[in-house]
């Protein structure tokens, strides 16, 4: 059965098992998108006539569902539908670029100031959309409500369309569009806040963990907080000095940089971050909260090992950085 997808004055026949996003893209209609996995929410569209499957609205806020918004990358309509791009009202915010600096040889800090109020939790992520409709998602590394700015850590890739744009073309004083926030990888102060927290991430997976750590410590968390940051080489680490200073300031905080191809006797621990984290797991595993961010292989492997060791699955919060389908988000910064 042929399903037709109408947008504006055009109408296209969807091929078998094809999503709305793929159908429109195949026919030359530009729709902002990044991860194509239903995570980043950058491909939100609105249905004006017809119905979309429940899977196309999975994970959306109730207010989005009431507006008939859906994820184009997850929508495989069963009947003819008419769709349009949302006007951005209530979804998008303009953000001014207020700072750019390098944190190491291939990670850039981007600082934005959103227009109007922007409420979020450190560790959630937003989607950046530039004037060409290019979209990528990045985790929030600070508390914008307190700092008056949004801090993102951008990994610079030779073939990265967005990272190249942000490094070479996006100037301080220019505007970007941001959508979000989204994600449930953030600190929530619970009653009896003496439980242990373990945070582990690779690469720019440090960004959300940095924000979560600072928020937990600023909130007066009483339990032990351990942050493990994994890198291939020591030059790939960043914010080392800041995290070491934070550990000096808070006796209950432990910072452990991990370098896979490292040498013994350095300021970091050499070896595989998964093995290092599991060897340092708290004894009271039933009360431990764990946050995992970064490479999907590491995130999934550690999640499984932690669960099998005794952590409750409801206490393991993950944010796997999926590679952009356009390049190869949540996406890979």
Buried (B, 14 or more C-beta within 10 A) or exposed (E): EEBBBBBEEEEBEBEEEBBBBBBBBEBEBEBBBBBBBBBBBBBBBBBEEBBBEEEBBEBBEEEBEEBBBBBBBBBBBEEBBBBEBBEEEEBBBBBBBBEBEEBBEBBBBBBBBBEEEBEBBBBBBBBBBBEEEBBBBBBBBBBBEEEEBBBBBBBBBEEBBBBBBBBEEBEEEEBBBBBBBBBEBBBEEEEEBEBBBBBBBBBBBBBBBBBBBBBBBEEEBEBBBBBBBBBEEBEBBBBBEEBEEBBEEBEBBBBBBBBBEBEEEEEBBBBBBBEBBBEBBBEEBEBBBBBBBBBBEBBEBBBEBBBEEEBBEEBBBBBBBBBBBBBEBBBBB
